[in-house]
Amino acid sequence: MPTDRSPAPTMTVVLDPGHPTRESRPVLELRGRLDTALFRAALDRIAADHPTPFTGRLRLHRHGPDHHSLELPSAAGDPAPYPAGLLADLITSTPVAAHDSASPADDGRLRPYGPLPQTFSVTPLQRELLAERSTGPDHQVEQLAWRWQGPLDTGLFTAAWRAVSDCETVLRSAFIWDPHPRAVLFDRCGFEVTRHAHGTFADREHLLTAERSRGFDLRRPGPLRVALLDGPPVRSFDGEASTDVVLTYHRALLDGWSVRVLIREFYRAYLSGGTLPGGERRPDLRDYTRWLDRQDPAPARDFWRSTASVAALLPRAAPGERTGHDGAGRSRTRLSRAETTRLVHWAARWGATESNVLHTVWAMLLYRASGPLRGTVPIGFGVSFSGRGSLMEDIERIPGPLANPLPLTVEVDPSDTVARLLRTLRDRVLDMAGHEWTPAGRIHEWNGRDAAEPAETLLAFEHAPRRDDRLTRALAAHGVRVEQPVPAMARTASALGVVAHHDGQGGLVLSAVHDRERLEDDKTRAMLTQSARLLRQLPSTVQERTTVADVIGSLGDAEMPRMYDRGGPGSPLVPLRAAALPGRATICLVAAPGAPDTWCHGLVRCYDGPEALFVLRVSADGPRGGAAALGPVAGPGSRLVLGGFSGAGAIAYEIARHLVAAGRTPPLVVLGSGEDDDGARELARALREAAG
């Protein structure tokens, strides 16, 4: 498929799904100049992915240079209809804007990428991450930050990341929904590097917050971006410039281990003048997905069914109580290098690691939170595994979302010794490592639980590839010193997440992020402080006969955080404005999965019709749940128009099919090609015509 075509003009598609009670074909009305190359490529893509011979039964009618209609072969009631929504998405797709902050003249113009050249299956873990993202758009955005000491050439810095992007397919990947998610690989994409002058942000923490709040548009390639913040001006001859580097990425395509692999490749490219030899890396995420498909799930299913999967519950607040806050709270505490070294040696004495000790401390704290000391209680929490223990060739070098949070369950008996609990958890984690590729949702299903139910608390010990000292020395030869990257844990569906890592001074750092709507700030910070306190104390206070009750008793009367109920997820159907005139149609704007929260702002500003206006963000239930949410506005005799931008077509068409199957009046689906001002105005015009 050619990739040097000029950007397509605005295209709007009106899709009539047909009526189930009469012989009718779904029809696509194409408004705008039809890009024939894009149109043929879209048909070829569908023919390749859907082997049923539809193509010969399509009928394209030309009514003018900017108006065509396409009759599709399947009626609305067909159990396997032509994927009309996906076709609408493909022929309204636009090139992707390339960001090049190294060039001041760059104006964000669209670069000609061509339509989606390759798609491949997502992994089960990716499906879970994308489903969680649909209910929490700010979830799964993670970051690494470090300081760059010495000269930094922005042009060379950007060129080096572009070279990495050329070699790493995951950096040119995005998602489409047809209506289920699939990964799509672009031939190339721009890599975003933004440099901020000193004083633009108060400090690195403010830059981290700003970058995190931007989120990601998962329909566009580029799951990773870099922001630079210059340090104070150098005022002496022998002074050294410094720059804070903030790398933000999305967990649906990358994890912490992956990003560190990419950083290493970036350093190689930077030292080589912005180039990388060797071409595209293989194996990559596509090969890992195929490897997963070949795995026999039976051994993993038997293992997880034999392991009780429980969710330890923090104490509950009274019904109706509220914290009065929302958003994410963040806290951090640190063990000194000496304290960390002492902990490592003490853990080794019991044949364990620091992460095993952290699990033990957390299990004891959750037991204490469960109520007064009593008999044995099953305690469970999430533990993140690196996903790099799989027996696949070169698994350690594949960038992708392999880190996997799995449910860890243990029986805590206050009369047992701490040493026995530590060894039990160590052995349990070792057993789990043999099945670490299994996503938590599938484990819950095997154990008869809700697949979407997350662990209330999640622990992650930062996994990282071995440091390459040769690169460090090579950078130093160019006058550059770089710190070890510091992770910032992403907000997830868990109420509380803790990540542990070693800093550049050898200390153990515990960072936490919690849901402020569900957990109190002060008591959550206190729980993190108690964890660090126990990690400091255990090496000097725990002997072979020290019991769990002894350790819990040492905490005194410190309160544990209580879990508050959510204020309610609310309806996925959000009213924007009421109808100005009675008897008008209702317009519902359907969010394309993966789109940022700001996707419809320009369209809403442009739309001045008298119709009632709603926004629908499809949840993890998908089209069926979206159709159910539309029940109040899609009653018998009502006129409904579903509108959106490219990427929402497959979802909107499936919603329309569910409504038709339920006996509702078939809604029109109106899809626009671009979310810029011109695209928003054109889509608003098409919506007015469809609703008139």
C-alpha positions in Angstrom: 0.0 0.0 0.0 1.5 3.4 -0.9 2.4 5.6 2.0 3.3 8.8 0.1 -0.3 9.9 -0.7 -1.3 13.4 0.4 -3.7 13.7 3.4 -7.3 12.9 2.5 -9.9 15.6 2.5 -12.6 15.6 5.1 -14.9 12.6 4.6 -18.2 12.0 6.3 -20.0 8.6 6.2 -23.7 8.2 7.0 -24.5 4.6 7.8 -28.1 3.3 7.6 -28.1 -0.2 9.2 -31.3 -1.2 7.5 -34.6 -2.5 9.0 -35.0 -6.1 10.2 -38.6 -6.5 9.0 -37.9 -5.8 5.3 -35.5 -6.8 2.7 -32.9 -4.0 2.9 -29.2 -3.5 2.6 -27.1 -1.4 5.0 -26.0 1.7 3.0 -23.0 3.9 3.5 -23.5 7.5 2.2 -20.0 8.9 1.5 -19.8 12.7 1.6 -16.5 14.2 0.5 -13.9 13.3 -2.1 -13.5 9.5 -2.1 -9.8 8.5 -1.9 -9.9 5.5 -4.2 -6.6 4.1 -3.0 -7.7 4.3 0.6 -11.1 2.8 -0.3 -9.6 -0.2 -2.1 -7.1 -0.7 0.7 -10.0 -0.7 3.2 -11.9 -3.3 1.2 -8.7 -5.5 0.9 -8.1 -5.2 4.7 -11.7 -6.4 5.4 -11.5 -9.2 2.8 -8.2 -10.4 4.5 -9.6 -10.3 8.0 -13.2 -11.6 7.1 -12.8 -14.5 4.7 -16.5 -14.6 3.8 -16.7 -13.5 0.1 -18.5 -10.1 0.6 -16.6 -8.0 -1.9 -18.3 -9.1 -5.1 -21.7 -8.2 -3.7 -20.8 -4.6 -2.9 -22.5 -1.9 -5.0 -20.9 1.5 -5.3 -23.0 4.3 -6.8 -21.5 7.6 -7.9 -23.8 10.6 -7.5 -21.2 13.3 -8.0 -17.5 14.0 -7.3 -18.2 14.4 -3.6 -21.1 12.0 -3.1 -21.2 8.2 -3.4 -23.4 5.5 -1.8 -22.2 2.0 -1.1 -24.7 -0.8 -0.7 -23.5 -3.6 1.6 -24.4 -7.2 1.2 -25.9 -8.1 4.6 -29.2 -7.1 6.2 -29.3 -5.9 9.7 -30.6 -9.2 11.1 -27.7 -11.3 9.5 -25.8 -13.1 12.3 -22.5 -12.4 10.5 -23.1 -9.1 8.7 -20.6 -7.2 6.7 -18.4 -5.1 9.1 -19.9 -1.8 7.9 -18.7 0.1 10.9 -15.1 -1.0 10.5 -15.3 0.0 6.8 -16.5 3.4 7.8 -13.6 3.8 10.2 -11.1 2.8 7.6 -12.3 5.1 4.8 -12.5 8.0 7.2 -9.1 7.4 8.7 -6.6 10.3 8.4 -2.8 10.4 8.6 -1.3 10.9 12.0 0.2 14.2 13.1 3.9 14.0 13.5 5.4 15.9 16.4 9.0 17.2 16.0 9.9 19.5 18.8 13.5 19.6 17.5 12.3 21.8 14.6 10.9 25.2 15.6 9.3 25.4 12.1 7.2 22.2 12.7 3.6 23.1 12.7 2.1 19.7 13.5 1.1 19.1 9.8 -0.3 15.7 8.9 2.2 13.3 7.5 1.0 10.8 5.0 1.0 7.4 6.7 -1.6 5.7 4.6 -4.3 3.5 6.1 -3.7 0.8 8.6 -1.2 -1.5 7.0 -1.1 -4.3 9.6 -3.2 -5.5 12.4 -2.6 -8.3 14.9 -4.3 -9.8 18.0 -3.9 -8.2 21.4 -2.9 -10.3 24.3 -5.4 -11.3 27.1 -3.6 -8.9 29.4 -3.9 -6.1 26.9 -7.7 -6.7 26.6 -7.9 -6.3 30.4 -5.9 -3.1 30.4 -7.9 -1.6 27.6 -11.2 -2.6 29.4 -9.9 -0.9 32.6 -8.9 2.2 30.6 -12.5 2.5 29.3 -13.7 3.0 32.8 -10.7 5.0 34.0 -9.2 7.0 31.2 -6.4 8.3 33.4 -5.4 4.7 34.5 -2.3 2.9 33.3 -0.2 6.0 32.5 3.2 5.4 34.0 6.4 7.4 34.1 10.1 7.3 34.6 12.2 10.3 35.5 15.9 11.0 35.8 18.4 13.8 35.6 20.8 14.3 32.7 24.0 16.0 33.8 26.0 17.6 31.0 25.3 18.9 27.5 22.1 17.7 25.8 21.7 18.2 22.0 17.9 18.3 21.4 18.2 17.5 17.7 20.4 14.5 18.4 18.2 13.5 21.3 15.1 13.5 19.1 16.9 11.7 16.2 18.1 9.0 18.6 14.5 8.3 19.8 13.3 8.3 16.2 15.9 5.7 15.4 14.6 3.6 18.3 11.1 4.0 16.9 12.2 2.8 13.5 13.6 -0.4 15.0 10.9 -1.1 17.7 7.5 -1.9 16.3 5.8 -1.3 19.6 6.5 2.4 19.4 4.7 2.6 16.0 1.6 0.7 17.4 -1.9 1.8 18.3 -5.3 0.2 18.6 -8.5 -0.1 16.6 -11.8 -1.6 17.6 -13.8 -3.7 15.1 -15.6 -3.7 17.6 -13.1 -5.7 19.7 -9.6 -4.3 20.1 -6.8 -5.2 17.7 -3.3 -3.8 17.6 -2.3 -1.9 14.5 1.2 -1.4 13.3 2.1 1.8 11.3 5.0 2.0 8.9 6.4 5.0 10.8 5.3 7.7 13.2 6.6 10.9 14.7 8.2 10.7 18.1 7.3 13.5 20.5 10.1 15.2 22.4 9.3 18.5 24.1 11.9 20.7 25.7 10.9 23.3 28.4 13.0 26.2 29.5 14.0 26.6 33.1 11.1 28.1 35.1 8.4 26.8 32.8 7.5 24.4 35.6 8.3 24.8 39.3 10.1 21.5 39.4 10.1 18.0 38.0 7.1 16.9 40.0 5.0 19.5 38.4 6.2 18.4 34.9 5.4 14.8 35.9 1.8 15.8 36.8 1.3 17.8 33.7 2.5 15.0 31.4 0.5 12.4 33.3 -2.7 14.5 32.9 -2.3 14.6 29.1 -3.0 10.9 28.9 -2.8 9.1 25.5 -4.9 8.8 22.4 -4.6 5.0 22.0 -5.9 5.2 18.4 -2.7 7.0 17.4 0.8 5.4 17.3 3.3 6.5 20.0 2.7 5.0 23.4 5.7 6.8 24.7 6.8 10.5 24.8 9.6 12.5 26.4 9.6 15.9 28.1 12.7 17.8 29.0 13.0 20.5 31.7 16.2 22.6 31.7 17.9 23.2 35.0 19.1 26.6 36.2 21.5 28.5 33.9 25.2 27.6 34.4 26.8 30.7 35.9 30.4 29.6 36.3 33.1 28.4 33.8 33.3 24.9 35.3 29.5 24.6 36.0 27.6 21.7 34.6 24.2 21.9 32.8 21.5 19.7 34.0 18.2 18.6 32.4 15.3 16.6 34.0 14.0 13.9 31.7 10.4 12.7 32.1 9.4 9.7 30.0 5.6 9.0 30.0 4.2 5.8 28.5 1.0 3.7 28.5 0.8 0.3 30.0 -1.4 -1.1 27.2 1.8 -1.3 25.0 4.8 -1.0 27.4 5.9 -1.8 30.9 8.7 -0.6 33.1 11.1 -3.3 32.0 10.4 -2.6 28.3 11.0 1.1 28.7 14.4 0.5 30.3 15.3 -1.7 27.3 14.3 1.2 25.1 16.3 3.7 27.1 19.4 1.5 26.7 18.8 1.5 22.9 18.3 5.2 22.9 21.7 5.7 24.6 23.3 3.6 21.9 21.6 5.7 19.2 22.6 9.0 20.9 26.2 7.9 21.1 26.1 6.8 17.4 24.9 10.2 16.1 21.2 9.4 16.1 21.3 6.1 14.2 20.8 2.4 15.1 22.1 -0.5 13.0 20.3 -3.7 12.4 16.8 -2.7 11.3 13.6 -3.8 12.9 13.9 -5.9 16.1 12.5 -9.4 16.0 11.1 -11.1 18.0 8.6 -8.4 19.0 5.2 -8.2 20.5 3.6 -9.9 17.5 5.8 -13.0 18.1 5.0 -12.9 21.8 1.3 -12.8 21.0 1.7 -15.9 18.8 3.7 -17.6 21.5 0.9 -17.0 23.9 -1.7 -18.4 21.5 0.3 -21.7 21.5 0.3 -22.1 25.2 -1.8 -24.9 26.8 -4.0 -23.2 29.5 -4.7 -26.5 31.3 -1.7 -26.5 33.6 -2.2 -22.8 34.5 -5.9 -23.4 35.1 -5.3 -26.4 37.4 -2.7 -24.4 39.3 -4.9 -21.3 39.8 -7.9 -23.4 40.7 -5.9 -25.1 43.4 -4.9 -21.7 44.8 -7.7 -19.8 46.6 -8.2 -16.4 45.1 -9.5 -14.0 47.7 -9.5 -10.3 48.0 -8.4 -9.1 51.4 -10.8 -6.3 52.5 -9.6 -3.2 54.3 -12.0 -2.0 57.0 -15.1 -0.5 55.6 -16.4 3.0 56.2 -20.1 3.4 57.1 -22.5 3.4 54.1 -22.9 6.8 52.7 -19.7 8.2 54.2 -17.4 10.1 51.8 -13.8 11.2 52.0 -14.7 14.4 50.3 -11.8 14.0 47.8 -11.2 12.5 44.3 -8.3 11.9 42.0 -5.1 10.1 42.9 -3.0 10.7 46.1 0.7 10.0 46.0 3.1 9.4 48.9 6.7 8.1 49.3 9.1 6.9 52.0 12.6 5.6 51.9 15.0 3.2 53.7 18.6 4.4 53.8 21.4 2.5 52.1 22.5 1.0 55.4 19.0 0.0 56.3 18.5 -1.5 52.8 21.7 -3.5 53.0 20.8 -4.8 56.4 17.4 -5.9 55.1 18.9 -7.7 52.1 21.3 -9.7 54.3 18.5 -10.6 56.8 16.3 -11.8 54.0 19.1 -13.9 52.5 19.5 -15.5 55.9 16.0 -17.0 55.4 16.6 -17.8 51.8 14.4 -15.0 50.7 14.6 -11.6 48.9 13.5 -8.0 49.7 10.4 -8.5 47.7 9.4 -11.6 49.7 9.9 -9.5 52.9 7.7 -6.7 51.5 5.0 -9.3 50.7 5.3 -10.6 54.3 5.0 -7.2 55.8 2.0 -6.4 53.7 0.2 -9.6 54.6 0.7 -8.8 58.3 -0.6 -5.3 57.8 -3.7 -6.5 56.0 -4.3 -9.2 58.7 -4.1 -6.4 61.3 -6.6 -4.4 59.2 -9.0 -7.3 59.1 -9.9 -6.9 62.8 -8.8 -8.0 66.2 -6.3 -10.9 66.5 -8.0 -14.2 66.0 -7.4 -17.4 64.2 -6.2 -18.1 60.7 -7.5 -15.7 58.0 -6.9 -15.9 54.2 -5.3 -12.7 53.0 -4.9 -11.7 49.4 -3.4 -8.9 47.4 -2.0 -8.3 44.0 1.6 -8.8 43.1 3.2 -7.7 39.9 5.3 -10.2 38.0 7.8 -9.0 35.3 6.5 -11.5 32.6 10.1 -12.2 31.6 10.3 -15.7 33.1 8.5 -17.3 30.2 10.4 -19.9 28.2 10.4 -17.8 25.0 13.6 -17.0 23.2 14.9 -13.5 23.8 11.9 -12.6 26.1 14.1 -10.3 28.1 14.6 -8.0 25.1 11.0 -7.8 23.8 9.4 -4.4 24.6 5.7 -4.9 25.4 3.1 -5.0 28.2 4.3 -8.2 29.8 4.4 -7.1 33.5 1.3 -8.8 35.0 -0.5 -8.2 38.3 -1.5 -11.6 39.8 -3.5 -12.5 42.9 -1.3 -13.8 45.8 -3.2 -15.6 48.6 -1.8 -16.8 51.9 -3.2 -18.1 55.2 -2.1 -15.8 58.0 -2.1 -17.3 61.5 -1.0 -14.9 64.3 0.6 -17.8 66.2 2.8 -18.8 63.3 6.4 -17.5 63.1 7.3 -14.6 60.8 10.0 -16.9 59.3 7.4 -19.5 58.4 5.1 -16.9 56.8 8.1 -15.4 54.9 9.1 -18.9 53.5 5.5 -19.7 52.6 5.1 -16.5 50.6 8.5 -17.0 49.0 7.4 -20.5 47.8 4.0 -19.3 46.7 5.6 -16.6 44.5 8.0 -19.1 43.0 5.1 -21.4 42.1 3.2 -18.5 40.6 6.1 -17.5 38.4 5.6 -20.6 36.3 2.3 -19.3 35.2 3.0 -15.5 35.2 1.7 -15.0 31.7 -1.9 -15.7 32.8 -3.9 -12.5 33.3 -5.8 -12.0 36.5 -9.2 -11.7 34.8 -8.9 -15.3 33.5 -7.8 -16.5 36.9 -10.8 -14.9 38.5 -13.1 -16.6 35.9 -11.5 -20.0 36.6 -12.3 -19.4 40.3 -15.8 -18.3 39.8 -15.2 -14.6 40.4 -16.0 -11.4 38.4 -13.2 -11.2 35.9 -13.1 -7.4 36.2 -12.7 -7.4 40.0 -9.3 -6.0 40.8 -7.3 -6.6 44.0 -7.9 -3.8 46.5 -4.1 -3.4 47.0 -1.3 -4.1 44.6 2.4 -4.5 45.2 5.1 -4.1 42.6 8.9 -4.5 43.1 10.4 -2.7 40.1 11.9 -5.2 37.7 14.7 -3.9 35.5 17.2 -5.4 33.1 20.8 -5.5 34.2 22.5 -2.1 33.9 25.0 -1.7 31.1 28.1 -0.1 32.5 29.7 0.2 29.1 27.0 2.7 28.0 27.6 4.6 31.3 31.3 4.9 30.6 30.7 5.9 26.9 28.3 8.6 27.9 30.8 9.9 30.5 33.4 10.1 27.8 31.1 12.7 26.1 30.7 14.6 29.4 27.3 13.2 30.1 26.2 11.5 33.4 22.7 10.1 33.8 20.9 9.0 36.9 19.1 5.8 37.3 15.4 6.3 36.2 12.9 6.7 39.1 9.4 5.1 38.5 6.1 6.8 39.2 3.4 4.2 39.7 0.3 4.4 37.5 -3.2 4.8 38.8 -5.0 1.5 38.4 -8.4 0.0 39.3 -6.8 -1.0 42.6 -7.6 1.3 45.5 -3.9 1.3 46.6 -0.8 0.5 44.7 2.8 0.4 46.0 5.9 0.2 43.9 9.4 -0.5 45.4 12.6 0.3 43.7 16.3 1.1 44.6 17.5 4.6 44.1 20.9 5.7 42.9 22.2 5.9 46.5 21.3 2.2 47.1 18.2 3.0 49.3 14.9 1.2 49.0 12.1 3.6 48.0 8.4 2.8 48.5 6.0 4.9 46.4 2.3 4.7 46.7 -0.7 5.9 44.7 -4.2 5.6 46.1 -7.8 6.4 45.1 -8.7 9.5 47.2 -12.4 8.8 46.8 -12.0 5.4 48.5 -9.1 5.9 50.9 -8.2 8.6 53.4 -5.0 10.4 52.6 -3.5 10.5 56.1 -4.2 6.9 57.1 -3.0 5.6 53.7 0.3 7.5 54.1 0.5 6.0 57.6 0.1 2.5 56.2 3.1 3.1 53.9 5.1 4.5 56.8 4.2 1.4 58.9 5.5 -0.8 56.0 8.8 1.0 56.0 9.0 0.9 59.8 8.6 -2.9 59.8 11.2 -3.3 57.0 13.6 -1.4 59.2 12.8 -3.3 62.3 12.5 -6.9 61.2 16.3 -7.5 60.8 16.9 -6.5 64.4 13.8 -7.8 66.1 12.7 -11.1 64.4 14.3 -14.3 65.4 13.3 -17.9 64.6 10.5 -18.0 67.2 9.1 -14.5 66.7 5.4 -14.7 65.8 3.2 -12.7 63.6 1.3 -11.6 66.7 4.5 -10.2 68.2 5.2 -8.1 65.1 1.6 -6.8 64.8 1.6 -6.0 68.5 4.6 -3.7 68.0 2.5 -1.4 65.8 0.5 -0.2 68.8 -2.8 1.5 68.1 -2.1 3.1 64.8 -5.2 3.2 62.7 -5.5 1.5 59.3 -7.1 3.2 56.4 -10.8 2.5 55.8 -12.3 1.8 52.4 -15.1 4.1 51.4 -17.7 3.3 48.8 -17.4 5.0 45.4 -19.9 7.8 44.7 -21.2 5.5 41.9 -19.9 5.1 38.4 -22.7 7.1 36.9 -24.4 6.4 33.6 -22.2 6.0 30.5 -24.8 8.2 28.8 -24.1 11.9 29.7 -26.6 14.6 28.7 -24.9 17.8 27.3 -28.0 19.8 26.3 -31.7 19.5 26.2 -33.8 19.7 23.0 -34.7 23.3 22.0 -37.7 22.1 20.1 -40.1 19.3 20.8 -40.3 16.2 18.5 -36.7 16.5 17.3 -34.3 13.6 17.0 -31.8 12.8 19.7 -28.1 12.9 18.9 -25.7 10.7 20.8 -22.0 11.2 20.3 -20.1 7.9 20.7 -16.6 8.1 22.0 -14.1 6.1 20.0 -12.4 3.6 22.3 -9.0 4.9 23.3 -9.9 8.6 22.6 -8.9 11.2 25.1 -11.6 12.9 27.2 -11.4 16.0 25.1 -12.3 14.3 21.8 -15.8 15.9 21.4 -15.1 19.5 22.7 -14.7 21.0 19.2 -17.7 19.2 17.8 -20.0 20.3 20.7 -18.9 23.9 20.1 -19.7 23.6 16.4 -23.1 21.9 16.8 -25.9 24.5 17.0 -28.9 22.3 16.1 -32.1 22.2 18.3 -31.7 18.4 19.0 -30.9 17.0 22.4 -27.2 16.1 22.7 -25.7 13.2 24.7 -22.2 11.6 24.9 -21.8 7.9 25.3 -18.6 6.4 26.5 -18.7 2.6 25.9 -17.7 0.6 29.0 -16.1 -2.8 29.2 -19.5 -4.3 28.4 -19.0 -3.0 24.8 -21.8 -2.4 22.3 -24.3 -4.4 24.3 -23.9 -2.2 27.3 -23.9 0.9 25.2 -27.2 -0.1 23.6 -28.7 -0.8 27.1 -27.6 2.7 28.2 -29.4 4.2 25.3 -32.7 2.7 26.3 -34.2 5.9 27.8 -33.6 7.9 24.5 -34.1 5.1 22.0 -37.7 4.2 22.8 -40.3 3.1 20.2 -40.9 5.8 17.6 -38.0 7.9 18.7 -35.4 9.1 16.2 -31.8 8.5 17.2 -28.6 9.5 15.5 -25.3 8.1 16.6 -22.3 10.4 15.7 -18.6 10.2 16.2 -15.2 10.4 14.6 -13.2 7.7 12.8 -12.6 4.9 15.2 -16.1 5.0 16.7 -17.7 3.4 13.6 -17.4 -0.2 14.5 -18.7 0.3 18.0 -21.6 2.6 16.9 -22.7 0.1 14.2 -22.7 -2.7 16.7 -24.8 -0.6 19.1 -27.2 0.1 16.2 -27.5 -3.6 15.5 -28.3 -4.3 19.2 -30.9 -1.7 19.2 -32.5 -3.0 16.0 -32.4 -6.6 17.4 -34.3 -5.2 20.5 -37.1 -3.9 18.2 -36.0 -0.2 18.3 -36.1 2.1 15.3 -32.8 1.7 13.4 -30.6 4.8 14.2 -28.4 6.4 11.6 -24.7 6.4 12.3 -22.7 9.5 11.2 -18.9 9.3 11.1 -16.4 12.1 10.5 -12.8 11.8 9.4 -11.0 14.5 11.4 -11.2 15.9 14.9 -9.6 19.2 13.9 -11.8 22.4 13.4 -12.6 21.6 9.8 -13.5 18.0 10.6 -15.7 19.0 13.6 -17.6 21.6 11.5 -18.2 19.0 8.7 -19.4 16.4 11.1 -21.7 18.9 12.8 -23.2 19.8 9.4 -23.7 16.1 8.6 -25.4 15.5 12.0 -27.8 18.4 11.4 -28.8 16.9 8.1 -29.2 13.4 9.5 -31.3 14.7 12.4 -33.5 17.0 10.2 
